Amino acid sequence: MLIFSSRISFLFFLIVSFLFLDCARTRYAIAESKSFQKFCGCVPEDEIPASSKEEALGKLSEGSLDDLGTPNYLEIMYRGLKKAFEFSGTTFEQTEEGLKAPGVELKRVEEDKKLKELLIIIDGDVAFPSGRSTLTPKARDLIAKIADALVAYPETNVRIGGHTDTPGSFTSNLKLSKERSQSVKQELKQSHEISEERFKEVDGYADLRKIVDTFFSEKKNRRTEIYVGTVRIVY
């Protein structure tokens, strides 16, 4: 009887050991998975590669603004827009002012140290042929990415500003800058169905809002700025 009992105990020990080992392996495999790490916060979300453009961009549903507040809402959008650009092959350089890539910049605009708007700057030389307001294919591609973000984050609106440098007639430059801002708006509306009520301001300013204070030709002053804010400020 003692021998039989010992054998039963030994067999029970083997079964429990096997199950424990198998469970441990399973737990290890689960813990090593990217999905689990993302869920538990073990790995920063930015380090986990997205499997699609939509996943990279993310989205927020209607009503999220009141729960998150403006700064958090826009921070999520900022990270999503960055990842969506990167998923499509854009390589950003981190600068003191934000993120910079060929043809486009992405910045945070703060008020009292709180995120109030996102600013997307499109290089004027990339977006338009010299002296014209017709969008280039590159500009259309950049605007498409911005439109995707506006769709994914519906509680936002936009302000669009066209800017030129100083050389040439002020009257001509003002007219051109206004036409360019309208070209961006029409691309967002007609090609991507962004509704009219989401455009809070669309205007051109010629050289009245220079980045570089010079009367000479200056690439940085030739630009289109798209400000993205929430439909209302929530703190």
Secondary structure as GFF3:
##gff-version 3
##sequence-region A 1 235
A	DSSP	alpha_helix	2	32	.	.	.	ID=ss1
A	DSSP	alpha_helix	34	40	.	.	.	ID=ss2
A	DSSP	three_ten_helix	45	47	.	.	.	ID=ss3
A	DSSP	alpha_helix	53	57	.	.	.	ID=ss4
A	DSSP	alpha_helix	64	68	.	.	.	ID=ss5
A	DSSP	alpha_helix	70	87	.	.	.	ID=ss6
A	DSSP	beta_strand	93	94	.	.	.	ID=ss7
A	DSSP	beta_strand	98	101	.	.	.	ID=ss8
A	DSSP	beta_strand	104	111	.	.	.	ID=ss9
A	DSSP	beta_strand	114	123	.	.	.	ID=ss10
A	DSSP	alpha_helix	124	127	.	.	.	ID=ss11
A	DSSP	alpha_helix	137	152	.	.	.	ID=ss12
A	DSSP	beta_strand	156	163	.	.	.	ID=ss13
A	DSSP	alpha_helix	170	186	.	.	.	ID=ss14
A	DSSP	pi_helix	187	191	.	.	.	ID=ss15
A	DSSP	alpha_helix	192	192	.	.	.	ID=ss16
A	DSSP	three_ten_helix	196	198	.	.	.	ID=ss17
A	DSSP	beta_strand	199	204	.	.	.	ID=ss18
A	DSSP	three_ten_helix	219	221	.	.	.	ID=ss19
A	DSSP	beta_strand	223	230	.	.	.	ID=ss20
###
